[in-house]
Every structure is written in structure tokens, then in C-alpha cells.
Amino acid sequence: MDHLVVTGTVVSHDTNRKPNRRKFKTIELNLVPTHVPRDEWREDLEAVGHAWTEKGEKGKLRGTVRLPADVFYSLIPCLAINHFREFSVKVLNLHYTKGSIDDFSLDMEKFSVKFPD
């Protein structure tokens, strides 16, 4: 099965509740293509993925994000050249060791892009 693994350092935690007791230092996401027609993507408002922690890996959050296949395959060259320097993940209902990922986005505005003349 095709998949990409994206790892990163957690820069900030945004919570809308009491301060989070579990501050993760790193995150590892498995990006997986989903062959769903684009016009049917996310109409049901379900989570786009799942998040979990594993015993013995303190400070590390793992997750799987499902992306439309056309988006997934166009990301491969961009990730290969380190085009995106920051990504954000919205995790919901992280209870004990499992939760769901509601949003995943890549941000290229954190650095300037220079194109050759």
C-alpha cells in the first residue's frame, strides 16, 4: 500500500480546555491515499484520520491521515524537496491513548520561495 511518513517537532499546542497534561514533543503521521471522488470527500464530516500514543514512547504522538489520491500523489515531489516547512494537525477527543484527527494542513508561508529567473 502506498503511504508517506511525515515526522515533525511540535512547536505549539492549542487547546480549548484546561491546559493539556500531555505535551507532545514529536509527531509522526502516516499519509495514505483514499480513492474517493473529490465531490464526495468529507461530506459526512467524519474525521480524516486517527491519532494514538504508544506505551514507552513518552512525548510522541502518532497518526494516520487519509487524503484524496490526487492530492496524495501530488504531495510526493513537494515533500521530497522539503517544500512545506510546517504542518498543523487538529486532534479531537484524545482520550487515554486514542483519538481522531479532524484536520491536517501543510503551510508553505513560513518561508520565502525564490523562483529562478
Phi and psi in degrees as GROMACS dihedral restraints (atoms count N, CA, C in turn):
[ dihedral_restraints ]
;  ai    aj    ak    al  type     phi  dphi    fc
    3     4     5     6     1   -69.7    20    10
    4     5     6     7     1   138.3    20    10
    6     7     8     9     1  -164.7    20    10
    7     8     9    10     1   157.0    20    10
    9    10    11    12     1  -120.6    20    10
   10    11    12    13     1   146.1    20    10
   12    13    14    15     1  -113.2    20    10
   13    14    15    16     1   121.2    20    10
   15    16    17    18     1  -114.0    20    10
   16    17    18    19     1   125.9    20    10
   18    19    20    21     1  -118.8    20    10
   19    20    21    22     1   151.6    20    10
   21    22    23    24     1  -158.8    20    10
   22    23    24    25     1   167.5    20    10
   24    25    26    27     1   -96.7    20    10
   25    26    27    28     1   133.5    20    10
   27    28    29    30     1   -75.6    20    10
   28    29    30    31     1   121.6    20    10
   30    31    32    33     1   -90.5    20    10
   31    32    33    34     1   -41.2    20    10
   33    34    35    36     1  -149.1    20    10
   34    35    36    37     1   154.7    20    10
   36    37    38    39     1  -117.4    20    10
   37    38    39    40     1   124.2    20    10
   39    40    41    42     1  -109.2    20    10
   40    41    42    43     1   121.1    20    10
   42    43    44    45     1  -126.6    20    10
   43    44    45    46     1   149.8    20    10
   45    46    47    48     1  -107.0    20    10
   46    47    48    49     1    13.3    20    10
   48    49    50    51     1  -122.8    20    10
   49    50    51    52     1  -161.3    20    10
   51    52    53    54     1   -58.9    20    10
   52    53    54    55     1   157.2    20    10
   54    55    56    57     1   -51.7    20    10
   55    56    57    58     1   134.6    20    10
   57    58    59    60     1   -67.9    20    10
   58    59    60    61     1   129.7    20    10
   60    61    62    63     1   -75.4    20    10
   61    62    63    64     1   -25.4    20    10
   63    64    65    66     1  -107.1    20    10
   64    65    66    67     1    96.5    20    10
   66    67    68    69     1   -92.2    20    10
   67    68    69    70     1   111.5    20    10
   69    70    71    72     1   -83.5    20    10
   70    71    72    73     1   141.2    20    10
   72    73    74    75     1   -96.9    20    10
   73    74    75    76     1   -31.8    20    10
   75    76    77    78     1  -134.0    20    10
   76    77    78    79     1   159.8    20    10
   78    79    80    81     1  -138.1    20    10
   79    80    81    82     1   142.5    20    10
   81    82    83    84     1  -128.9    20    10
   82    83    84    85     1   116.6    20    10
   84    85    86    87     1  -113.8    20    10
   85    86    87    88     1   135.0    20    10
   87    88    89    90     1   -98.4    20    10
   88    89    90    91     1   116.3    20    10
   90    91    92    93     1   -93.8    20    10
   91    92    93    94     1   128.1    20    10
   93    94    95    96     1  -128.5    20    10
   94    95    96    97     1   133.0    20    10
   96    97    98    99     1   -75.4    20    10
   97    98    99   100     1   142.1    20    10
   99   100   101   102     1  -121.8    20    10
  100   101   102   103     1   127.7    20    10
  102   103   104   105     1   -91.7    20    10
  103   104   105   106     1    74.5    20    10
  105   106   107   108     1  -120.0    20    10
  106   107   108   109     1   133.9    20    10
  108   109   110   111     1   -56.0    20    10
  109   110   111   112     1   139.9    20    10
  111   112   113   114     1   -56.8    20    10
  112   113   114   115     1   -36.7    20    10
  114   115   116   117     1   -72.4    20    10
  115   116   117   118     1   -11.4    20    10
  117   118   119   120     1  -103.2    20    10
  118   119   120   121     1    -0.6    20    10
  120   121   122   123     1   -71.7    20    10
  121   122   123   124     1   126.4    20    10
  123   124   125   126     1    62.6    20    10
  124   125   126   127     1    23.3    20    10
  126   127   128   129     1   -71.7    20    10
  127   128   129   130     1   -25.8    20    10
  129   130   131   132     1   -85.9    20    10
  130   131   132   133     1    -3.4    20    10
  132   133   134   135     1    59.3    20    10
  133   134   135   136     1    26.8    20    10
  135   136   137   138     1   -82.3    20    10
  136   137   138   139     1   168.5    20    10
  138   139   140   141     1   -64.9    20    10
  139   140   141   142     1   149.3    20    10
  141   142   143   144     1   -88.6    20    10
  142   143   144   145     1    -4.9    20    10
  144   145   146   147     1  -174.3    20    10
  145   146   147   148     1  -172.2    20    10
  147   148   149   150     1  -129.7    20    10
  148   149   150   151     1   152.0    20    10
  150   151   152   153     1  -126.9    20    10
  151   152   153   154     1   150.4    20    10
  153   154   155   156     1  -158.8    20    10
  154   155   156   157     1   163.8    20    10
  156   157   158   159     1  -121.5    20    10
  157   158   159   160     1   155.2    20    10
  159   160   161   162     1  -119.0    20    10
  160   161   162   163     1   144.8    20    10
  162   163   164   165     1   -60.6    20    10
  163   164   165   166     1   140.2    20    10
  165   166   167   168     1    88.5    20    10
  166   167   168   169     1    -7.7    20    10
  168   169   170   171     1  -116.4    20    10
  169   170   171   172     1    69.7    20    10
  171   172   173   174     1   -68.2    20    10
  172   173   174   175     1   134.2    20    10
  174   175   176   177     1    84.7    20    10
  175   176   177   178     1     9.0    20    10
  177   178   179   180     1  -122.4    20    10
  178   179   180   181     1   129.8    20    10
  180   181   182   183     1  -109.9    20    10
  181   182   183   184     1   135.6    20    10
  183   184   185   186     1  -115.3    20    10
  184   185   186   187     1   155.5    20    10
  186   187   188   189     1  -161.6    20    10
  187   188   189   190     1   163.5    20    10
  189   190   191   192     1  -126.7    20    10
  190   191   192   193     1   131.0    20    10
  192   193   194   195     1  -121.6    20    10
  193   194   195   196     1   127.4    20    10
  195   196   197   198     1   -94.3    20    10
  196   197   198   199     1   128.2    20    10
  198   199   200   201     1  -121.3    20    10
  199   200   201   202     1   150.4    20    10
  201   202   203   204     1   -57.3    20    10
  202   203   204   205     1   143.3    20    10
  204   205   206   207     1   -57.2    20    10
  205   206   207   208     1   -39.5    20    10
  207   208   209   210     1   -66.7    20    10
  208   209   210   211     1   -35.0    20    10
  210   211   212   213     1   -69.4    20    10
  211   212   213   214     1   -44.8    20    10
  213   214   215   216     1   -57.0    20    10
  214   215   216   217     1   -50.1    20    10
  216   217   218   219     1   -71.7    20    10
  217   218   219   220     1   -25.0    20    10
  219   220   221   222     1   -79.5    20    10
  220   221   222   223     1   -18.2    20    10
  222   223   224   225     1   -75.2    20    10
  223   224   225   226     1   -26.2    20    10
  225   226   227   228     1   -55.6    20    10
  226   227   228   229     1   -52.8    20    10
  228   229   230   231     1   -66.8    20    10
  229   230   231   232     1   -33.1    20    10
  231   232   233   234     1   -66.4    20    10
  232   233   234   235     1   -41.6    20    10
  234   235   236   237     1   -70.9    20    10
  235   236   237   238     1   -33.0    20    10
  237   238   239   240     1   -63.6    20    10
  238   239   240   241     1   -32.8    20    10
  240   241   242   243     1   -97.3    20    10
  241   242   243   244     1    12.2    20    10
  243   244   245   246     1    58.9    20    10
  244   245   246   247     1    42.4    20    10
  246   247   248   249     1   -67.5    20    10
  247   248   249   250     1   -35.5    20    10
  249   250   251   252     1  -100.0    20    10
  250   251   252   253     1   126.8    20    10
  252   253   254   255     1  -101.4    20    10
  253   254   255   256     1   -11.0    20    10
  255   256   257   258     1  -148.1    20    10
  256   257   258   259     1   142.3    20    10
  258   259   260   261     1  -134.7    20    10
  259   260   261   262     1   154.4    20    10
  261   262   263   264     1  -124.1    20    10
  262   263   264   265     1   146.9    20    10
  264   265   266   267     1  -133.4    20    10
  265   266   267   268     1   130.5    20    10
  267   268   269   270     1  -105.0    20    10
  268   269   270   271     1   111.1    20    10
  270   271   272   273     1  -103.0    20    10
  271   272   273   274     1   130.0    20    10
  273   274   275   276     1  -114.4    20    10
  274   275   276   277     1   148.2    20    10
  276   277   278   279     1    53.8    20    10
  277   278   279   280     1    43.0    20    10
  279   280   281   282     1   -76.5    20    10
  280   281   282   283     1   102.5    20    10
  282   283   284   285     1  -120.0    20    10
  283   284   285   286     1   120.2    20    10
  285   286   287   288     1    59.4    20    10
  286   287   288   289     1  -102.1    20    10
  288   289   290   291     1  -116.4    20    10
  289   290   291   292     1     2.1    20    10
  291   292   293   294     1  -135.0    20    10
  292   293   294   295     1   148.5    20    10
  294   295   296   297     1  -159.7    20    10
  295   296   297   298     1  -171.6    20    10
  297   298   299   300     1  -125.8    20    10
  298   299   300   301     1   150.3    20    10
  300   301   302   303     1  -101.8    20    10
  301   302   303   304     1   121.8    20    10
  303   304   305   306     1   -96.9    20    10
  304   305   306   307     1   -26.3    20    10
  306   307   308   309     1  -150.0    20    10
  307   308   309   310     1   140.6    20    10
  309   310   311   312     1  -138.6    20    10
  310   311   312   313     1   126.7    20    10
  312   313   314   315     1  -143.7    20    10
  313   314   315   316     1   147.8    20    10
  315   316   317   318     1  -106.3    20    10
  316   317   318   319     1   141.8    20    10
  318   319   320   321     1  -123.2    20    10
  319   320   321   322     1   120.2    20    10
  321   322   323   324     1  -104.9    20    10
  322   323   324   325     1     5.5    20    10
  324   325   326   327     1   -82.5    20    10
  325   326   327   328     1    -2.4    20    10
  327   328   329   330     1   -81.3    20    10
  328   329   330   331     1    -1.9    20    10
  330   331   332   333     1  -150.2    20    10
  331   332   333   334     1   163.5    20    10
  333   334   335   336     1   -91.6    20    10
  334   335   336   337     1   139.0    20    10
  336   337   338   339     1   -99.7    20    10
  337   338   339   340     1   129.1    20    10
  339   340   341   342     1  -114.9    20    10
  340   341   342   343     1   121.0    20    10
  342   343   344   345     1   -97.7    20    10
  343   344   345   346     1   142.8    20    10
  345   346   347   348     1   -68.7    20    10
  346   347   348   349     1   148.0    20    10
